[in-house]
């Protein structure tokens, strides 16, 4: 059965969107419509972003999916309007995604979007990352430009399993951030951060993602977690 055209225009990005969302392209279009209407009214998306929702937001977030294993659990920190969390849930129904967001007006939008889109693989949690640490743990933790890398890792790495990864969508300064904050990442239990480019050959420029593996658990005070004596 052919997929209905998305409600929001896809101009020259239709091929890329089709690659990212496949047979869920119409569902992605419904989300684009929510962002461009309720998202703007509620102040979650700037009105100037509406013409470039597909290019700058949906596709740019969606290409991250190529770095996430099948069936992984994902926590999206500071989810805001659902970027990249809801985008990943639309593109990858095999993922179990938790959206962590402290602001009530944003979690209200997220709850409504999850309901309207019928995303039964998504849970919305209102709270700060520091508050849900110890209660939520995932294979992958995502975040999109919410803070400098050292601060971001301090929020996100405690939510990742040992061996799991932080995938942070960043911009052109990603390599400089790594150079400045690698020591802090190690102190937080992370390994060597690596810049990955997602969507190469699909979007120009590709999405820039900082990839950090969580190598060890640390205590809240920042030291190594001691093993309990039996």
N, C-alpha and C positions, 0 to 999 in steps of 0.2 A: 504494500500500500504506500503511495507517495506521501512524503511528509509535508504538512501544510507550511506555507511560508511564514516565517517569524513575523510578529506584529510590528517590530521596529525594523526600519530599513537596514539592509546589509551591504549597500553599495558594492565596493570592490573587495570586500572581505568575506564574501559568501563561501568561496572555496576553502579558505582557512577555517572558517567557522564550521563548515561541514566536516573537515578533518578532525577538529577538536571534539565536536558534539555528536557526530554521526546521526543516528536515528532519533536522537533527543534534541535536535536542532530547534524544533518548534518550542520545546520546553524552555530552552535557553532564550528564545525570543520572548516568551512570556515573562521570564525574569527580567530581561532588558526593558520590557514595558513597565514592570513594577518599579524598577530603578528610575526610569525616566518620568514617572508620574508621582506615585506616593513617595519614592525616595527623594525627589526634588522638593516636594511640598514639606516633607519632614526635616529637610536640611541635611540629609545623609549624602546626597550627591549634588554638586553644584550645577546650576542650570546650564552653564557653559560646557559641562561634560556630556550632556545629552547627545549631541551629534557624533560623539566619538565613544559611545558606550561599548560598541563591539571591539573596536581597535584597541582602546586604551585599558579597558576593564575586563570584559568577558574573555576575549581571545588571549590577552596578555596573561590573565590568571589561569585560563584553561590549559595552556601548554605546559604548565607545571605538572600536569597529570602524568606526563611521560617519565617522571622521576619517582613515581609512587608505585610500589608493588601491588599486585592484585590482592584484594581483600584486606588491605591494611587498615588499621585504625588511625584516624587523623584528628588532631586538635588544632583548631584555627584560633589564634590568640588575637584579641582586639578586632573581632570580626566586622564590626561596623555595620555596613549594609550587606555583608555576606561575601566580601572579597578578600581572599579567594575561596572561602569555605563553601558557599552555596554553589559557586561556579563548578568547583570540583565535584560536589554532590550530584549536580546535573550531568556533568560529563562522565562520571564514574559511579554508577549505582552500586558497584561492588564494594565501595569504601564505606566505612562506618565513621561518620564525621560528627564531632562535637564543636559547636561554635561558642566561644567564651568571650563575653562582652559585658562590661560593667554598667553601661548606661541603659536605663529603663526604656527610653524612647527607641533606642536601637534594638534592644531585645524584643520589644513589641513588634517592630517591623520584621525582624527575623522570624519570630513565631508565625506571623501572618504569611510571610513569603513561603515558609516551609509548608504551611497548610494549603495555600493556594496551589503550589507546585506539586503537592503530593509527595514530598520527599521523606519517605519512611526510613531513610538511612541517616537522618540528621537529628541531633539533640541540641537544643539551645540552653546554655547555662549562663545565668546572670551572675557576674562576679569578676574580680580581678584575677589575673593568672596566679598571683601569690596566694590568693584565698583558696583556689581550687587545687593547688599543688598538694599531693598526697591523697587526693580524692579522684583525680583524673590522670590517666597515663595512656600514652599512645605510641604507636610505631613511628609516626611522623607528626611533627609540630610545624604548622605554617604560620607565617605572619607577613604582612605587607606594609612596609615602610612606616611602621609605627614608632620607631625609636632608633637611636644609634645602636650599632651591633652589640656592644658590650652590655648595654641595658636590656636590649631585646633578648639576648641569650640568658640573662639573669632571670627573666620572666619565663622563657620558653623551655630551656633545657631541663628544669625540674619536672616538666610535664612529659618528657620523653622517656621511654624505656632505655635501659642500657643497651647499646647497639642500635637504638633508634636515631632519628635525624631531625635536626632543625633545618627547614627550607624557608629561607627569608627572601622574599622578592625585594630586590634593591635596584638602584640605578647605576649610572656610569661610575660612581665613586666607590663601588663595592670593593675593589681591590685595595683602595686606600684605607677603607674602614677595616679590612682584615689586617693590614699592616699595623694599624693603630691599636687594634683590640685583640690580637691573637693571644697575648698573655692572659688577658681576662677570660677568654674562652676556655683556656686550659685550666685555669683556676676553678671554673664552673663545671669542669668535668668533660669539656668538649675536646675533640681532636683538632687536627689542622683544618681550618676552613678552606673551602675550595669554591671558586666561582664557576658556575655552570651556566651555559646558554641553552635556553629551551625554545623550541619552535624554529630552529635553524632551517632555513629553506622554506619556511611557512609564513613567518612574519619578519618584517624588517623595520627596526632592529629586533633581534630575538629578545626574549625576556631574560633578565639577569637574575640569577638565584644564587644566594650564598648557602652552601651545603656544609653543615657541621654535624659530624657523628658524635653522639654521646658515648664516651668511652668508659666512664665510671660514674658512680653515684657519689654525691657530696652531701655533707650535712648542711643545714640551713645557715650555719656560720661560715660555710665556704671551705671547710676542711674535708678530708676523706672520711667517709662514713665507716665507723669502726664496726667490725663483726661482733655480734653478740656472743657472749660466752654461754655455753650450755652447762 
